[in-house]
Amino acid sequence: MKLKLVSLTKKFTSLRGSVRAVDGIDLEIQDNEFFVLLGPSGCGKSTVLNLIAGLEKPTGGEIWFDDRVVACAKKKIFFTPKERNVAFVFQSYALYPHLSVFENIAFPLRIIGEDVTKIKESVKRVGAMLEISNLFSARPCELSGGQRQRVAIARAIVRYPNVFLLDEPLSNLDAQLRVSTRDELKRLQQRLGVTTIYVTHDQVEAMTLGDRIALLKDGRVEQIGTPDQLYECPASEFAAKFIGSPPMNIFEAEVSEEGEEFYIIIGGEKIKMPDDKAEELKRLKGRSCAFGIRPEDIHIPAPILRAWKSKRSQYLKAKIDLIEPMGRERFFHITINEHRFSLLTTDVRFKQGEVVDVEFDLKKLHIFEKK
């Protein structure tokens, strides 16, 4: 099932007046794609999911399932969730406490009048797929969080939906269970081949699960792309800060032009920019811009390497303010002439309070125009 959202808009009326939760979103989701809606709380991602499911009516725009319009405010078209054949997994599981696991999974088939034999076959099929067949006689209160989540997923997929919708389904699980359930979910989607839309505020979930990601902010799409595209080529400061852990260093610097060459000045230290970055700075000349560099792209050279490269490298003096051990890596908080940066390294030679030389990988430097 292919989905298309065209200028999708949703307004709510509250005590603060009219609130535009979704503001003219355009999206195309391909058949069998695992598509993630990512963003902070209040950005509109769950509202978009509810609109796709048919739990909310749009106040503007259209929703297409393949070549059929299922929602259009202007033409007064609105298909119910049943007519759209979507399956929804909620953050809170939403299991019926008085029913057994078997009956919870069978419930969607019973309400559409499915044959009893087919119900048993379908429930056994998804139970075996999710390895919960041994829990069929249990009640939800007797299950762990991970088991409840599997039951909720089984109930959603038991009737072969056209679209699989998940609203932060792993947020109630502990860290270790979240990782294992995430892996299971990805394998399950690949096995089923169902178009899946997954909502989360967790960028790690988004990067590991999604074929593509739409990053939302204030009801609008900030950037769409593969996980690698969002990480390597963020389209804005917001995208750069939101994607990546630890986040990208964003800083302001004075720009100097000398002949055909451009320099950035950080606290009095002048760094010559590569030719490809100089071209970009020339295009942005006269406009306000910021710079970004990821913590792993700031390096502390080894003494031998530093001596060999000293004549052609541009080093900056940095003080190590704080060191956070992170297993095989160490997270340094450093200060360069009152500018604060984060640095990620596997080097264990340095101590807190030490002054070191650091080098920026200028090929990985990002330039953002301020709007």
Helices and strands as residue ranges (DSSP letters): E 3-14, E 17-29, E 34-38, H 45-53, E 60-65, E 68-72, E 77-78, H 81-84, E 86-89, H 101-111, H 116-129, G 133-135, G 140-142, H 145-157, E 163-167, H 175-192, E 195-200, H 203-209, E 212-217, E 220-225, H 227-232, H 237-242, E 249-251, E 254-258, E 261-266, E 269-272, H 275-283, E 289-293, G 295-297, E 298-299, H 303-309, E 316-326, E 329-336, E 339-345, E 355-360, G 362-364, E 366-369
